[in-house]
Amino acid sequence: MAAEPLKTLFHPFEAEALPLQRKNARVLFLGAEPGFHLPGGFDAALHLVQGFRPHFRALQAAGNTVTPRAEGSGYDAALVLAGRHRGQNELRIAEALERTLPGGLIVVAGGKDDGIDSLRKRINALVPLEASLPKHHGVAFWFRRAGAEAGQALRAANPDLVVEGRFRTAPGMFSFDRIDTGSKLLAANLPNDLSGNVADFCAGWGYLAAEVAVRSTRLSGLDLYEADFEALEAARLNVRAPMEPRFFWTDLLTETVERRYDAIVMNPPFHSGRAAEPGIGAGIIRVASKALKPGGRLFMVANRQLPYEQVLAAAFSSHAEIARDGMFKVLSARR
């Protein structure tokens, strides 16, 4: 979680560099993450936007109004929590410009290690900044909405992409500008006899599910599970199958998988922010085991150094490595 950048975002209000938002003001908060604390006297009604399912659920559980996409217009102000993805940051600022009233305040903050200084310079070239303030290893800067030109320029600089002429993606998604090397290795080593109900866990924008649909002619069902709302929306466009695929915006580690499958394919994440957390993949392996029918098969790809074999041995009746390259390994297991 972005604990430090969240503090940076609200520091200008705490330092009285900006006035506190009044009680009847409406404030849009793009990229909101759990753990933020409003300064005393900041009484505006917040509308939070967060498309990552675990963050969304935590924010909702705390009693916030939160949606996976921005909704409404005419906001008095907007807050933007910037992350590591330049294109996503710029699109969030474009969203803030489009949804605030003319003259509305827009405050952006992020960590220095995530490129907030270059983002500040980029925005200053499009719309004059009022000021900036460093704090908590980050920088907050702010400006006012004027015309539509700045937002249009940011949209034009970050268009939706079409990868390999087939797949629609957008900045901020995992491997948004190319097919991930590990996923490609897994797809190349999937059996052609997959049949019955098949699921893609951590489906992203749908590459693996699309490959399963093309290669496997005896599917009766194809379900995609993904925590990134925008990636799942892209997958709706990217995956075509004889039957109607189903799409689940789900946190696999905390939400129950109701359906049972004959096979599951997956390229699970193993990072939370910059930190490597192989426990995420291990947890999803256990979820996959429970979601498979007896005799069901799992096919997954992982970085070679990740010790998933022990988890597979505990959760499945058998497992094997079926392929590898210089960076990745493809593992199979049977329930």
C-alpha positions as CSV (number, residue, x, y, z in Angstrom):
1,M,0.0,0.0,0.0
2,A,1.1,3.6,-0.7
3,A,1.4,4.7,2.9
4,E,3.9,7.5,2.3
5,P,2.4,8.9,-0.8
6,L,-1.0,9.0,0.9
7,K,0.5,11.1,3.6
8,T,2.1,13.3,1.0
9,L,-1.2,13.8,-0.8
10,F,-2.9,15.3,2.3
11,H,0.1,17.2,3.6
12,P,-0.7,20.5,1.8
13,F,-4.0,20.6,3.7
14,E,-2.4,19.8,7.0
15,A,0.4,22.4,6.4
16,E,-2.3,25.0,5.5
17,A,-0.8,25.5,2.1
18,L,-4.3,24.6,0.8
19,P,-7.6,25.4,2.5
20,L,-9.5,22.4,3.9
21,Q,-12.4,21.3,1.7
22,R,-15.8,22.5,3.0
23,K,-18.5,20.2,4.1
24,N,-20.8,20.6,1.1
25,A,-17.9,20.2,-1.4
26,R,-17.7,17.1,-3.6
27,V,-14.2,15.7,-4.1
28,L,-13.1,12.9,-6.5
29,F,-10.3,10.7,-5.3
30,L,-8.6,8.8,-8.1
31,G,-6.3,5.9,-7.3
32,A,-7.5,5.9,-3.7
33,E,-5.9,3.3,-1.5
34,P,-6.7,2.0,2.0
35,G,-5.1,3.6,5.0
36,F,-5.6,7.3,4.2
37,H,-6.5,9.7,7.0
38,L,-8.3,13.0,6.4
39,P,-6.9,16.1,8.1
40,G,-9.1,17.5,10.8
41,G,-11.7,19.8,9.3
42,F,-11.5,18.2,5.9
43,D,-15.3,17.6,5.7
44,A,-15.9,17.2,1.9
45,A,-17.8,14.2,0.6
46,L,-15.3,11.9,-1.0
47,H,-16.0,9.7,-4.0
48,L,-13.2,7.2,-4.2
49,V,-12.1,5.4,-7.4
50,Q,-10.1,2.1,-7.2
51,G,-10.1,-0.7,-9.7
52,F,-7.9,-3.1,-7.8
53,R,-10.2,-5.5,-6.1
54,P,-8.4,-6.0,-2.7
55,H,-8.1,-2.2,-2.3
56,F,-11.7,-1.7,-3.4
57,R,-13.0,-4.1,-0.8
58,A,-10.9,-2.6,2.0
59,L,-12.1,0.9,1.2
60,Q,-15.7,-0.2,0.9
61,A,-15.4,-2.1,4.2
62,A,-14.2,1.1,5.9
63,G,-17.5,2.8,4.9
64,N,-16.3,4.8,1.9
65,T,-18.2,5.5,-1.3
66,V,-16.0,3.7,-3.9
67,T,-16.4,2.6,-7.5
68,P,-14.0,0.8,-9.8
69,R,-14.3,3.6,-12.4
70,A,-14.9,7.3,-12.0
71,E,-18.6,8.3,-12.1
72,G,-20.3,11.7,-12.3
73,S,-19.0,15.2,-13.0
74,G,-19.0,18.6,-11.6
75,Y,-16.7,17.8,-8.7
76,D,-15.3,20.8,-6.8
77,A,-11.9,19.2,-6.5
78,A,-10.0,16.1,-7.3
79,L,-7.2,14.2,-5.6
80,V,-4.9,11.9,-7.6
81,L,-2.6,9.3,-6.0
82,A,0.1,8.6,-8.5
83,G,1.8,5.3,-8.8
84,R,4.5,3.7,-10.8
85,H,2.8,3.7,-14.2
86,R,3.3,6.9,-16.1
87,G,0.5,6.4,-18.6
88,Q,-1.9,5.5,-15.9
89,N,-1.0,8.5,-13.8
90,E,-1.5,10.8,-16.8
91,L,-4.9,9.2,-17.6
92,R,-6.0,9.7,-14.0
93,I,-5.1,13.4,-14.2
94,A,-7.0,13.7,-17.5
95,E,-10.0,12.1,-15.7
96,A,-9.7,14.6,-12.9
97,L,-9.6,17.5,-15.4
98,E,-12.6,16.2,-17.2
99,R,-14.8,15.7,-14.1
100,T,-14.0,18.8,-12.0
101,L,-15.7,22.1,-12.4
102,P,-13.8,25.0,-14.2
103,G,-11.4,26.4,-11.7
104,G,-11.6,23.2,-9.6
105,L,-8.6,22.3,-7.5
106,I,-6.6,19.2,-8.6
107,V,-4.0,17.8,-6.2
108,V,-1.5,15.1,-7.3
109,A,1.0,13.3,-5.1
110,G,3.4,10.4,-5.4
111,G,6.7,8.9,-4.3
112,K,10.0,10.2,-5.6
113,D,11.0,6.7,-6.5
114,D,7.9,6.4,-8.7
115,G,8.8,9.3,-10.9
116,I,6.6,12.1,-9.3
117,D,9.1,14.8,-10.3
118,S,9.0,13.9,-14.0
119,L,5.2,13.8,-13.8
120,R,5.1,17.2,-12.1
121,K,7.3,18.7,-15.0
122,R,5.1,17.0,-17.6
123,I,1.9,18.5,-16.1
124,N,3.5,21.9,-15.6
125,A,4.2,22.0,-19.4
126,L,0.5,21.6,-20.0
127,V,-1.1,23.6,-17.3
128,P,0.6,26.1,-14.9
129,L,1.0,24.6,-11.4
130,E,0.1,26.8,-8.4
131,A,2.7,25.2,-6.2
132,S,4.3,22.0,-5.0
133,L,5.3,20.6,-1.6
134,P,7.7,17.8,-0.8
135,K,7.0,15.5,2.2
136,H,7.3,11.9,3.3
137,H,9.7,11.0,0.5
138,G,7.3,12.3,-2.1
139,V,5.9,15.4,-3.7
140,A,2.5,16.9,-3.9
141,F,1.6,19.5,-6.6
142,W,-1.6,21.2,-7.5
143,F,-3.3,23.3,-10.1
144,R,-6.7,24.4,-11.3
145,R,-8.8,23.1,-14.1
146,A,-8.9,25.6,-17.0
147,G,-9.8,24.5,-20.5
148,A,-10.0,21.1,-22.0
149,E,-6.7,21.2,-23.8
150,A,-4.5,19.6,-21.1
151,G,-6.8,16.6,-20.6
152,Q,-7.0,16.1,-24.3
153,A,-3.2,16.1,-24.6
154,L,-2.9,13.6,-21.9
155,R,-5.5,11.3,-23.5
156,A,-3.8,11.6,-26.9
157,A,-0.4,10.7,-25.4
158,N,-1.8,7.5,-23.8
159,P,-4.2,5.8,-26.2
160,D,-5.5,2.3,-25.9
161,L,-3.2,-0.2,-27.5
162,V,-3.7,-3.2,-29.8
163,V,-1.0,-5.8,-29.0
164,E,0.0,-8.1,-31.9
165,G,-3.1,-6.9,-33.8
166,R,-5.4,-8.8,-31.5
167,F,-5.5,-7.6,-27.9
168,R,-6.8,-4.3,-26.7
169,T,-5.0,-3.0,-23.6
170,A,-4.4,0.3,-21.8
171,P,-1.6,1.8,-19.6
172,G,-1.5,0.5,-16.1
173,M,-2.4,-3.1,-16.9
174,F,0.2,-5.8,-16.4
175,S,2.3,-6.2,-19.5
176,F,0.0,-3.7,-21.3
177,D,2.4,-3.1,-24.3
178,R,3.4,-6.7,-25.1
179,I,2.5,-10.3,-24.4
180,D,4.2,-11.3,-21.2
181,T,7.1,-13.7,-21.9
182,G,6.0,-16.1,-19.1
183,S,2.4,-16.3,-20.4
184,K,3.6,-16.9,-23.9
185,L,5.8,-19.8,-22.6
186,L,2.8,-21.3,-20.8
187,A,0.5,-21.0,-23.8
188,A,3.1,-22.7,-26.0
189,N,3.1,-25.7,-23.6
190,L,-0.6,-26.1,-22.9
191,P,-2.1,-29.4,-24.0
192,N,-4.5,-29.3,-26.9
193,D,-6.9,-31.6,-25.2
194,L,-8.3,-29.3,-22.6
195,S,-12.0,-29.9,-22.2
196,G,-14.9,-29.2,-20.0
197,N,-15.0,-26.2,-17.7
198,V,-11.7,-24.3,-17.7
199,A,-10.7,-21.2,-15.8
200,D,-8.0,-18.6,-16.1
201,F,-6.9,-17.3,-12.7
202,C,-5.2,-13.9,-12.7
203,A,-6.4,-13.5,-16.3
204,G,-5.2,-10.0,-16.9
205,W,-6.4,-8.6,-20.3
206,G,-7.2,-12.1,-21.5
207,Y,-4.2,-13.5,-23.4
208,L,-4.1,-17.0,-21.9
209,A,-7.9,-17.4,-22.0
210,A,-7.9,-16.4,-25.6
211,E,-5.2,-18.9,-26.4
212,V,-7.2,-21.7,-24.6
213,A,-10.3,-20.8,-26.6
214,V,-8.4,-21.1,-29.8
215,R,-6.5,-24.3,-29.0
216,S,-9.2,-26.3,-27.2
217,T,-12.3,-27.2,-29.2
218,R,-14.1,-29.2,-26.5
219,L,-14.7,-26.5,-23.9
220,S,-18.0,-26.3,-22.2
221,G,-17.2,-23.3,-20.1
222,L,-14.4,-20.6,-19.9
223,D,-14.2,-18.4,-16.9
224,L,-11.8,-15.5,-16.2
225,Y,-10.9,-14.3,-12.7
226,E,-9.0,-11.0,-12.3
227,A,-8.5,-8.4,-9.6
228,D,-7.7,-5.5,-12.0
229,F,-11.1,-4.1,-13.1
230,E,-9.8,-2.4,-16.2
231,A,-7.8,-5.4,-17.3
232,L,-10.9,-7.6,-17.0
233,E,-12.9,-5.1,-19.0
234,A,-10.3,-5.4,-21.7
235,A,-10.5,-9.2,-21.6
236,R,-14.2,-8.9,-22.4
237,L,-13.1,-7.5,-25.7
238,N,-10.2,-9.8,-26.3
239,V,-11.6,-13.3,-25.5
240,R,-13.8,-15.0,-28.1
241,A,-15.0,-18.5,-27.5
242,P,-17.7,-20.8,-28.9
243,M,-19.6,-20.5,-25.6
244,E,-20.0,-17.2,-23.7
245,P,-17.0,-16.7,-21.4
246,R,-17.8,-15.5,-17.9
247,F,-15.8,-12.7,-16.2
248,F,-15.3,-12.4,-12.4
249,W,-13.8,-9.3,-10.8
250,T,-12.4,-11.1,-7.8
251,D,-9.7,-11.2,-5.2
252,L,-8.9,-14.9,-5.3
253,L,-7.1,-14.8,-2.0
254,T,-10.2,-13.6,0.0
255,E,-13.3,-14.3,-2.1
256,T,-14.7,-17.7,-2.7
257,V,-14.6,-19.5,-6.1
258,E,-18.0,-21.1,-6.4
259,R,-17.6,-23.1,-9.6
260,R,-15.5,-26.3,-10.0
261,Y,-13.2,-26.8,-13.0
262,D,-11.6,-29.5,-15.1
263,A,-8.6,-27.4,-15.7
264,I,-7.1,-24.1,-14.5
265,V,-4.4,-22.0,-16.2
266,M,-2.6,-19.2,-14.5
267,N,0.3,-16.8,-14.4
268,P,-0.1,-15.6,-10.8
269,P,1.5,-12.3,-9.6
270,F,4.4,-12.5,-7.1
271,H,4.8,-8.8,-6.3
272,S,3.0,-6.4,-4.1
273,G,4.3,-3.0,-5.2
274,R,8.0,-3.3,-5.5
275,A,8.3,-6.1,-2.9
276,A,8.5,-9.7,-4.0
277,E,5.8,-11.7,-2.2
278,P,5.7,-15.4,-3.4
279,G,3.1,-16.0,-0.8
280,I,0.6,-14.5,-3.2
281,G,1.2,-17.2,-5.8
282,A,1.3,-19.9,-3.1
283,G,-2.1,-18.8,-1.9
284,I,-3.6,-18.8,-5.4
285,I,-2.2,-22.3,-6.0
286,R,-4.1,-23.5,-2.9
287,V,-7.3,-21.8,-4.2
288,A,-6.8,-23.5,-7.5
289,S,-6.6,-26.9,-5.9
290,K,-9.9,-26.3,-4.1
291,A,-11.5,-25.1,-7.3
292,L,-10.5,-28.1,-9.4
293,K,-12.6,-31.3,-9.6
294,P,-10.9,-34.6,-8.5
295,G,-8.5,-35.4,-11.3
296,G,-8.5,-31.8,-12.5
297,R,-5.3,-30.2,-13.9
298,L,-3.5,-27.0,-13.1
299,F,-1.0,-25.4,-15.6
300,M,0.9,-22.4,-14.4
301,V,4.0,-20.4,-15.1
302,A,6.4,-18.8,-12.6
303,N,9.8,-17.3,-12.3
304,R,12.4,-20.1,-12.0
305,Q,13.5,-19.2,-8.5
306,L,10.1,-19.2,-6.9
307,P,9.7,-22.3,-4.7
308,Y,6.2,-23.3,-5.7
309,E,6.9,-27.0,-5.9
310,Q,6.5,-27.5,-2.2
311,V,3.1,-25.9,-2.3
312,L,2.1,-28.0,-5.3
313,A,3.2,-31.2,-3.5
314,A,1.1,-30.3,-0.5
315,A,-2.0,-29.3,-2.5
316,F,-2.1,-31.8,-5.4
317,S,-1.7,-35.6,-5.8
318,S,1.1,-35.1,-8.4
319,H,3.0,-32.3,-10.1
320,A,5.8,-31.9,-12.6
321,E,7.8,-29.2,-14.5
322,I,7.0,-29.5,-18.2
323,A,9.0,-26.6,-19.7
324,R,11.5,-23.9,-18.8
325,D,13.5,-21.1,-20.4
326,G,16.2,-18.8,-19.0
327,M,13.7,-17.0,-16.7
328,F,10.5,-19.0,-16.3
329,K,9.3,-22.5,-15.7
330,V,6.0,-24.1,-16.6
331,L,4.5,-26.4,-13.9
332,S,1.6,-28.8,-14.1
333,A,-0.3,-30.5,-11.3
334,R,-3.2,-33.0,-10.9
335,R,-5.8,-32.7,-8.2
